[in-house]
Amino acid sequence: MVWQDYISRTLQDTYEIRDYHLAATILANDFRGEFADVCRALEGFRITTSDILPPGGNESAIPKKFSSNAVDFQQDKVDCKTNYELRELLPLSDG
């Protein structure tokens, strides 16, 4: 399956989507709830010209719009240990 199978037509038409190393497939299958939350948040998020035009200030309207639409995400730390095994590869014989 490809990312288009997991991401709604609305999101495909609204955003330029790039899928690296099957990320959408992995998220949609292994983290279904979180993936659905992200998709829902993106479907309700729009940036307009009037959001971009006002001069500086403390915080623009863009993060406020995203915060009001986003799910309460929780940050976690993941520790990973990798083991490597070195082996000598012998050439294949013809016979």
N, C-alpha and C positions, 0 to 999 in steps of 0.2 A: 504494500500500500504506500501511497505517497502523501505528502502533507495536504494536498487538496482534498483528500478523503476525510481529514480531521478538522479542517478550518472552514467555517461557514462561507458561503458565497458572499455574504455581506462584508465580512472581513477581507476576503480576497479582492473585492471591488473597491474597498476603502483604502487599504494599505498595500504598500510594496512589501511582499513577504519573501524572506530568504530563510530557507531551512538548511541548517548545517548538521551533518552527521546524523540525519534522521531524528533530529530533536523533537519535531512535532509528533512523530510516531511514538517515540519513547514517552513523552509527556502525556499524550492522549491515552496510552495504554497502562502506564505504571503510576501515573499521578492524575487520575481522571478528574477528581474534584478540583484540584489546584488548576489544572488545564482549563476546565470549564469556567472557573472564577476569572482567570486571565482573559479568556475569550469574551466573557460577559462584560468585563471592565472595558476592554477595547471597543466592543460594539457600541457602548454608550458614550465613548469619549470622542469629542470633536474639537479641533482647534480652528477658530475662525480668524479672518483678517483683523477683526476688532479686538481679538485677544492679543495679537502681535503688535499692533500699532501704538498703543499707549507708551509714553516714555517711562524709563526706569522706575524706581521706587523700591519698596521693601520686597514685595513678592508679586510677580505678575499673576494674571488670572489663570494662566495655564496650569501651574501646580495645584492651585485651589480647585480647578475643575476636575483634575485627575484625582485628587484626594477625596473629593465628594463622591466620585463614582467608583473608586477602587474598593476592593475588598480589604479587610484588615489582614495584611500579610505579616507573617512572622518570620524573622530571620533566624536561621539555624547554622551551626557550624558542623561541617562534616570532616572527620578525620579519616585518612586513608593510608593504608600500609600496602606497599607493593613489594612483592618478592620476585626476584629474578633468578633464573636457573641457567647457567652457562653450560652448553653441551657442545661437544665437537661433532660436526657433521662430516660423515665419511662419504666419499664419492660413491655413486651407484656403479655397480659392476654390470658389464654387458651379459653376463651369463649367470 
